[in-house]
Amino acid sequence: MQIDQQSPEWYRARYNQLRDRALGEERAERTGQGFIAMEEGAVLHRETVPGGWYWSTFVPRGQALRLINTAGNKGVSVMLWNADDLSERFNAGDTLKLQWTTRLSTGRVLFSDMGRVLASIINDTCGTSDTIMGGSTPSSNERNFGNAALRNTRNNMRLIAGKHGLDVRDVPACISFFSHVSVGADGGLSWVDGSVQPGGVVDLRAEMNLLVGVSNCPHPFSPDSAFAPGPIDVVRWQAPAPAADDLCRTFCEEAQRGFENTDPLFA
C-alpha cells in the first residue's frame, strides 16, 4: 500500500514513532564535535554593529559567520536568503517542525522554505535562541520601552531586503540568538532571566551561498527597562570542511535528508 493510502491509525502510530525518536535524540548528550576554533588566518572580514542597527553580508557556501554578543545583549536577530535565488529563504516553522524541537543550538540546522539546509549551527556557547516570536517590532518597543519610534528588527530587515531588490513579502519571521524564551505548562512564553551573558558566540556555517541580515535589537520579551543595546561583533571566516561524522550533518534523519536536497546543487 502506498504511504498516502494508509489508515488514520497508521499515520498516528508513525507520528508517535517519529516524535519519540526525536525526543530521545534531543535528550541525548550531543557528542562527536567540540568547539570549532576560528584561526586568525581564517578571518575574512570583521564588523561591529552598533546597538539598534543592522548589517548584511554575503556568505559563500563553506564560510561561516560568527556572532559575538560583546555586550551581552538580550537578542540578536538573523535572517537568511539563498543568494543564488532570493525567493528561497529561512523558514522558521519548517526548521522547528522538521527537527522536532525549538531548542536550536550546536548540531542543529536552519532550513529554507524549499526543504534545503541554508546554514548549520556549528558553535553556540550561549545555547539559547528563539524561533517562535520573531524579531522586535514598533509595537514591542512601545510595550517594553514606551517608544514605538525606536529602531526595531522588523524595520531593519525590511531595509536590508530593500537594498537587495526585495520587499516586505520577502521578510518572514527570523531567528533570534542569545534569547532564552521558555514555554510554560500553560503554553505561555516567558523570558528566562540570567541566561544571556556577555561574550557569547554563535557560528553559522553556510551550506548554500547566503545573503545574511543581522539586526542588533532587543528581543520582544527582553526584560530590560531601557532601550540600550550595546554593539556586537560579527566575523566572516573560512570554516573547516565538514568531516564525514560532522555533527550537524548526522544529528538527525531530517537534517540528513535536508543535505541530500542541498548538496546536489553544488556537485
C-alpha angles and dihedrals in degrees: 000000000000118000091245090056099057125119124260088250091056092052091047092051091046091050092050091048092053092044094051092048091050092049089052091052091048093052094045121096111265104236136161099067134057128193110311108227121225106223115212091237090058094060113112103171140359128201138175116215113202120226111281095015136104141225137188135197142168115248115191120217110281096028123101136218117218119204113201114194092209097172099032094252116187097239140004114192126213133191125189131202130180101253091208093054114015092194086077113076147153115302114201095191095051092044091058097036097048093050096039093229145087090206101098109178138120110345097026127106137216114237129209125224087261097060095258129124113252098178143352126224100230097166132023119162093174098051095201128104138147126223097164107064100040121208131321123286136192089265093052090050090050090051096044104033106015094243124094091185093070118110114273140183098248092058093040091055091047090054090051091049092050092053089058098046096265130120140206092289088065095057110081126166113310133207121257117210124200087034118124107196117169130200114224129214089264092054093254122138124231140167119254109222122223095022099108119067133178116271099034116156133207122182121197115193112206113235091179132026100280143199104206126196120197125193119191098204130122120267115260089250095047109143093212113122094209133045101244112131114172125222122283128207124227126192129191110207143164107261121208114263111265115259124227090264095045107160096226093048095048105031096101140357092249092058091047090055089048090057090047086059093045109041097061088065088067101035 
